[in-house]
Amino acid sequence: MNHTTLLQIAEKLERLAGRLPSKIQKAVLSELTPLKELFLQQRPPRFLLIGSSTMPTPRILNALFSPDAHEQMNVAVMPVHRWVDWDISGHGTISVLDARGADASAAAQVEDDLKRQPPDIVFVFDDGEPKIEKASDHNSTELALRVQHDFGGSFGDAKVIGIAFGSDMRTAQFEEALKAQPALRGRLLKVIVFSDVHGAETRGLLSLLARELPNQSKIEIIRISRDREAQQHVAQMLIKSTTAICTAIGAQPIPLADLPILTSLQVMMVSGIMYVSGRERSWRAAAEFITALGANVGAGMLLREGARAILKFFPGWGNIVCGMVAGAGTYAIGRAATAFFIGGVSLKDARRKYLADRKKASHKRHWLDRSPRAAKSIE
């Protein structure tokens, strides 16, 4: 599933939302926002490296993002002090601007790049020299702070992570030096010791990045980290928004016209969960998975959803039931996809989960249909 397909679905949704009542229209568009941020506006996370360390960039990136990789990154001729995209073990891409050691002649270029593309995270390095200096005394740090001041916020909402080389005492001194800087104090997330960046520490750092990065750049770091908790968090966000949109659309009195968009949304949701899990997006694979669950795609969809659409010819309660059916089916598909692609369960178990969640939602719907309170509200 490419960017064009996703854009077409989003445009169809926005057109359809324009036909909905204003209150529902607002709700649909608000749920569409995180989906657009995660997938349509998706980009590599941007990391700015500043400070006094002279360690080569590839070694730093290997240690921070792929310490268990058997092969080191291929080092090619890279632009100096510019944003550069790095592929991390084939799992995802990050964008890095290494401003360490930037002299006066490179300052203008660094400033221009930061103004054009502010970083998401600033890594401040301390080289472990015996004499600790204030963060602003390091050339590239001073440059970065000046850029932020001169351009009125070229850092945007960027957070700061300190990387220390040396003893625990040295690390504590470095952290105090960072906290002493007003421009950094409120942004500081953590200070870590470079020698400890392996195994659990690396996973902790990647989990922190997954939480702190903006939605537009979360996906790549989650694919790189393969952090199951972060994967499930994004999958749940995707399921929630897609279910809400399907429920709202399914409840509107537009018989049969919403079938293609509901199907597209469900397939998009599954392909998104696939992508978060580390696989490539595939419309066909997502549709085949939904079909394997016994859910409503293709002919099966026309049979099941056709009956659902017919209910729309009966105003009032028919629309409410239709919306609940559409939402329940979407939610069950999303939960099954999460269990299969992220949880690693078998297809057989995923199908059982789909049927169980669908049945559970169906029981809730029957209870609501028979509830005097519900009947009164429908009247």
C-alpha positions as CSV (number, residue, x, y, z in Angstrom):
1,M,0.0,0.0,0.0
2,N,1.7,3.2,-1.2
3,H,1.4,6.8,-0.1
4,T,-1.0,7.6,-3.0
5,T,-3.5,4.9,-1.9
6,L,-3.5,6.2,1.6
7,L,-4.0,9.7,0.4
8,Q,-6.9,8.7,-1.8
9,I,-8.6,7.0,1.2
10,A,-8.1,10.1,3.4
11,E,-9.5,12.3,0.7
12,K,-12.6,10.1,0.3
13,L,-13.1,10.1,4.1
14,E,-12.9,13.9,4.2
15,R,-15.4,14.2,1.3
16,L,-17.7,11.7,3.1
17,A,-17.3,13.6,6.4
18,G,-18.5,16.7,4.6
19,R,-21.9,15.0,4.1
20,L,-22.3,14.1,7.8
21,P,-24.0,16.2,10.5
22,S,-21.6,18.9,11.9
23,K,-21.2,17.2,15.3
24,I,-20.3,13.8,13.8
25,Q,-18.2,15.5,11.1
26,K,-16.0,17.1,13.7
27,A,-15.6,13.7,15.6
28,V,-14.7,11.9,12.4
29,L,-12.1,14.5,11.4
30,S,-10.6,14.5,14.8
31,E,-10.1,10.7,14.7
32,L,-8.7,11.0,11.2
33,T,-5.9,13.4,12.4
34,P,-3.8,10.7,14.2
35,L,-4.2,8.4,11.3
36,K,-2.9,11.1,8.9
37,E,0.0,11.9,11.3
38,L,1.1,8.3,11.7
39,F,0.9,7.3,8.0
40,L,0.3,10.1,5.6
41,Q,2.7,12.6,7.3
42,Q,5.1,9.9,8.3
43,R,8.8,10.8,8.2
44,P,12.1,9.6,9.7
45,P,12.8,11.0,13.2
46,R,15.3,13.8,13.2
47,F,18.2,13.6,15.7
48,L,20.7,16.5,16.2
49,L,24.1,15.5,17.6
50,I,26.0,18.2,19.5
51,G,28.7,18.3,22.1
52,S,32.4,17.6,22.5
53,S,32.7,13.9,21.5
54,T,34.8,13.1,18.4
55,M,33.5,9.5,18.1
56,P,32.6,8.7,14.4
57,T,28.9,9.0,13.7
58,P,28.4,5.4,12.4
59,R,29.8,4.0,15.7
60,I,27.4,6.2,17.7
61,L,24.4,5.2,15.6
62,N,25.3,1.6,15.8
63,A,25.6,1.7,19.6
64,L,22.4,3.7,20.1
65,F,20.1,2.1,17.5
66,S,21.4,-1.3,16.5
67,P,23.9,-2.7,19.1
68,D,23.0,-6.3,18.3
69,A,23.4,-5.9,14.5
70,H,25.9,-8.4,13.1
71,E,26.9,-6.0,10.3
72,Q,28.0,-2.5,10.8
73,M,26.5,0.4,8.8
74,N,28.1,1.0,5.4
75,V,30.1,4.2,5.7
76,A,29.8,6.2,2.5
77,V,30.8,9.7,1.7
78,M,28.3,11.8,3.6
79,P,27.7,15.6,3.6
80,V,29.2,17.2,6.7
81,H,27.0,19.1,9.1
82,R,23.8,18.4,7.1
83,W,20.7,16.3,7.6
84,V,21.5,12.8,6.4
85,D,19.2,9.8,6.3
86,W,20.6,6.6,7.8
87,D,19.2,3.1,7.2
88,I,19.2,1.2,10.5
89,S,19.6,-2.5,9.8
90,G,16.9,-2.5,7.2
91,H,14.2,-1.9,9.8
92,G,13.8,1.8,9.5
93,T,15.3,5.2,8.7
94,I,16.5,8.0,10.9
95,S,17.7,11.5,9.9
96,V,20.8,12.8,11.6
97,L,22.5,16.2,11.6
98,D,25.9,15.8,13.3
99,A,26.8,19.4,14.3
100,R,29.7,18.3,16.6
101,G,32.8,20.2,15.8
102,A,31.0,22.7,13.5
103,D,33.2,25.7,13.2
104,A,32.3,29.3,12.2
105,S,32.4,28.4,8.4
106,A,29.8,25.6,8.9
107,A,27.6,27.6,11.3
108,A,25.5,29.2,8.6
109,Q,24.7,25.8,7.0
110,V,23.8,24.2,10.3
111,E,21.6,27.1,11.2
112,D,19.9,27.0,7.9
113,D,19.2,23.2,8.1
114,L,17.9,23.6,11.7
115,K,15.6,26.4,10.6
116,R,14.3,24.4,7.7
117,Q,14.0,21.1,9.6
118,P,14.0,21.4,13.5
119,P,15.2,18.3,15.3
120,D,12.9,16.0,17.3
121,I,15.6,15.0,19.8
122,V,18.9,16.6,20.6
123,F,21.7,14.3,21.7
124,V,24.3,16.3,23.7
125,F,27.6,14.5,24.1
126,D,30.3,14.9,26.8
127,D,33.7,13.5,25.9
128,G,34.7,12.6,29.4
129,E,37.7,15.0,29.6
130,P,38.9,15.6,33.2
131,K,37.6,19.1,33.4
132,I,33.8,19.4,33.1
133,E,32.7,22.5,31.2
134,K,29.4,24.1,31.1
135,A,27.3,22.8,28.2
136,S,27.3,26.3,26.5
137,D,31.1,26.2,26.4
138,H,31.1,23.4,23.9
139,N,31.3,24.9,20.4
140,S,28.4,23.0,18.8
141,T,26.2,23.3,21.9
142,E,26.8,27.0,22.0
143,L,26.0,27.1,18.3
144,A,22.7,25.2,18.9
145,L,21.7,27.4,21.8
146,R,22.4,30.5,19.7
147,V,20.4,29.1,16.8
148,Q,17.4,28.6,19.1
149,H,17.7,32.1,20.4
150,D,18.3,33.8,17.0
151,F,15.6,32.0,15.1
152,G,12.9,32.1,17.9
153,G,12.6,28.4,18.4
154,S,14.4,26.5,15.6
155,F,14.4,23.6,18.0
156,G,10.6,23.5,18.0
157,D,9.5,21.1,20.7
158,A,12.7,19.0,20.6
159,K,13.7,17.2,23.8
160,V,17.3,16.6,25.0
161,I,19.1,13.4,25.9
162,G,22.6,13.6,27.3
163,I,25.3,11.0,26.4
164,A,28.2,10.8,28.9
165,F,31.6,9.1,28.6
166,G,33.2,8.3,31.9
167,S,32.4,7.5,35.5
168,D,29.1,7.8,37.4
169,M,30.5,11.0,39.1
170,R,31.3,12.4,35.7
171,T,27.8,11.6,34.4
172,A,26.2,13.3,37.4
173,Q,28.4,16.4,36.8
174,F,27.4,16.4,33.2
175,E,23.7,16.2,34.0
176,E,24.0,19.1,36.4
177,A,25.8,21.1,33.7
178,L,22.9,20.4,31.4
179,K,20.2,21.3,33.9
180,A,22.1,24.6,34.6
181,Q,21.3,25.7,31.1
182,P,17.8,27.4,31.0
183,A,17.3,26.5,27.4
184,L,17.9,22.8,28.0
185,R,16.6,22.3,31.6
186,G,12.9,21.9,30.7
187,R,13.7,19.7,27.7
188,L,16.1,17.2,29.3
189,L,14.7,13.6,29.3
190,K,17.7,11.6,30.5
191,V,21.4,11.3,30.7
192,I,22.9,7.9,29.8
193,V,26.5,6.5,30.0
194,F,27.7,5.5,26.5
195,S,29.5,2.4,27.8
196,D,26.1,1.2,29.2
197,V,24.3,1.5,25.8
198,H,23.6,-2.1,25.1
199,G,20.9,-4.6,25.7
200,A,18.3,-3.4,28.2
201,E,19.7,0.1,28.2
202,T,19.3,0.4,24.5
203,R,15.8,-1.0,24.6
204,G,15.0,1.5,27.3
205,L,16.3,4.4,25.2
206,L,14.4,3.3,22.1
207,S,11.2,2.9,24.2
208,L,11.7,6.5,25.6
209,L,12.1,7.8,22.0
210,A,9.0,6.0,20.9
211,R,7.0,7.7,23.7
212,E,8.5,11.2,23.2
213,L,8.7,11.5,19.4
214,P,5.8,13.2,17.6
215,N,3.3,10.9,15.8
216,Q,4.8,11.7,12.4
217,S,8.1,10.1,13.4
218,K,7.0,7.4,15.9
219,I,6.5,4.6,13.3
220,E,10.1,4.5,12.1
221,I,11.6,4.3,15.6
222,I,9.1,1.6,16.6
223,R,10.0,-0.4,13.6
224,I,13.7,0.0,14.5
225,S,13.2,-0.9,18.2
226,R,10.7,-3.7,17.6
227,D,9.3,-2.7,21.0
228,R,6.2,-4.8,21.4
229,E,4.6,-2.5,24.0
230,A,5.1,0.5,21.7
231,Q,3.8,-1.5,18.7
232,Q,0.7,-2.4,20.6
233,H,0.2,1.2,21.8
234,V,0.2,2.5,18.2
235,A,-1.9,-0.5,17.0
236,Q,-4.5,0.3,19.7
237,M,-4.5,4.0,18.6
238,L,-5.1,2.9,15.0
239,I,-7.9,0.5,16.0
240,K,-9.6,3.1,18.2
241,S,-9.6,5.8,15.5
242,T,-10.6,3.4,12.7
243,T,-13.4,1.9,14.8
244,A,-14.8,5.3,15.7
245,I,-14.8,6.5,12.1
246,C,-16.4,3.2,10.9
247,T,-19.1,3.5,13.6
248,A,-19.9,7.1,12.7
249,I,-20.0,6.3,9.0
250,G,-22.0,3.1,9.5
251,A,-24.7,5.0,11.5
252,Q,-25.5,7.4,8.7
253,P,-28.5,7.0,6.5
254,I,-26.6,6.5,3.2
255,P,-27.5,2.9,2.2
256,L,-24.8,0.9,0.4
257,A,-22.7,3.9,-0.4
258,D,-20.5,3.5,2.6
259,L,-19.5,-0.2,1.9
260,P,-16.3,0.6,-0.2
261,I,-15.0,3.2,2.3
262,L,-15.6,0.9,5.3
263,T,-13.7,-1.9,3.6
264,S,-10.9,0.4,2.6
265,L,-10.6,1.6,6.2
266,Q,-10.5,-1.9,7.6
267,V,-7.8,-3.0,5.1
268,M,-5.9,0.2,5.8
269,M,-6.0,-0.5,9.5
270,V,-4.7,-4.0,9.1
271,S,-1.9,-2.9,6.7
272,G,-1.0,-0.2,9.3
273,I,-0.7,-2.8,12.0
274,M,1.4,-4.9,9.7
275,Y,3.8,-2.0,9.1
276,V,4.1,-1.2,12.8
277,S,5.1,-4.8,13.4
278,G,8.0,-4.5,11.1
279,R,6.5,-5.8,7.9
280,E,5.9,-3.9,4.7
281,R,2.5,-2.4,3.9
282,S,0.5,-4.6,1.6
283,W,-3.1,-4.0,0.6
284,R,-3.4,-7.5,-0.8
285,A,-1.8,-9.2,2.3
286,A,-4.1,-7.2,4.6
287,A,-7.2,-8.1,2.6
288,E,-6.1,-11.8,2.5
289,F,-5.7,-11.8,6.3
290,I,-9.2,-10.3,6.8
291,T,-10.6,-12.9,4.5
292,A,-8.8,-15.7,6.4
293,L,-10.5,-14.4,9.6
294,G,-13.8,-15.0,7.9
295,A,-14.5,-11.3,8.1
296,N,-16.4,-9.1,5.5
297,V,-14.2,-8.6,2.5
298,G,-15.2,-9.1,-1.1
299,A,-18.2,-11.4,-1.6
300,G,-18.5,-12.1,2.1
301,M,-18.7,-8.5,2.8
302,L,-21.5,-7.9,0.3
303,L,-23.6,-10.7,1.9
304,R,-23.1,-9.6,5.5
305,E,-22.8,-5.9,5.0
306,G,-25.6,-5.9,2.4
307,A,-28.0,-6.9,5.2
308,R,-26.5,-4.3,7.4
309,A,-27.0,-1.6,4.7
310,I,-30.6,-2.7,4.2
311,L,-31.3,-1.8,7.8
312,K,-30.5,1.8,6.9
313,F,-33.8,2.0,5.0
314,F,-35.4,1.9,8.5
315,P,-34.6,5.3,10.1
316,G,-33.7,5.7,13.8
317,W,-32.9,2.4,15.4
318,G,-31.7,0.9,12.1
319,N,-28.9,3.5,11.8
320,I,-27.8,3.0,15.3
321,V,-27.5,-0.7,15.0
322,C,-25.7,-0.3,11.6
323,G,-23.1,1.9,13.2
324,M,-22.6,-0.5,16.0
325,V,-22.2,-3.5,13.6
326,A,-19.6,-1.6,11.5
327,G,-17.7,-0.5,14.6
328,A,-17.8,-4.0,16.3
329,G,-16.6,-5.7,13.2
330,T,-13.7,-3.2,12.7
331,Y,-12.7,-3.5,16.3
332,A,-12.6,-7.3,16.2
333,I,-10.5,-7.3,13.0
334,G,-8.1,-4.8,14.5
335,R,-7.7,-6.9,17.7
336,A,-7.1,-10.1,15.7
337,A,-4.5,-8.4,13.5
338,T,-2.7,-7.1,16.6
339,A,-2.6,-10.6,18.1
340,F,-1.4,-12.1,14.9
341,F,1.2,-9.6,13.6
342,I,2.5,-8.2,16.9
343,G,1.5,-10.9,19.5
344,G,2.7,-13.7,17.2
345,V,-0.3,-16.0,17.7
346,S,-1.3,-18.4,15.0
347,L,-3.8,-17.6,12.3
348,K,-6.2,-20.1,13.9
349,D,-5.9,-18.4,17.3
350,A,-6.3,-15.0,15.6
351,R,-9.5,-16.2,13.9
352,R,-10.8,-17.4,17.3
353,K,-10.1,-14.0,18.8
354,Y,-11.9,-12.3,16.0
355,L,-15.0,-14.4,16.4
356,A,-14.9,-14.1,20.2
357,D,-14.6,-10.3,20.1
358,R,-17.3,-10.1,17.4
359,K,-19.6,-12.2,19.5
360,K,-18.9,-10.2,22.6
361,A,-19.8,-7.0,20.8
362,S,-22.9,-8.6,19.3
363,H,-24.1,-9.5,22.8
364,K,-23.6,-6.0,24.0
365,R,-25.6,-4.8,21.0
366,H,-28.5,-7.1,21.7
367,W,-28.5,-5.9,25.3
368,L,-28.6,-2.3,24.1
369,D,-31.4,-3.0,21.6
370,R,-33.6,-4.5,24.4
371,S,-32.8,-1.9,27.0
372,P,-35.8,0.3,27.8
373,R,-33.4,3.3,28.2
374,A,-32.0,2.6,24.7
375,A,-35.5,2.3,23.2
376,K,-36.6,5.5,24.8
377,S,-33.5,7.3,23.4
378,I,-34.2,6.0,20.0
379,E,-37.8,7.1,20.1
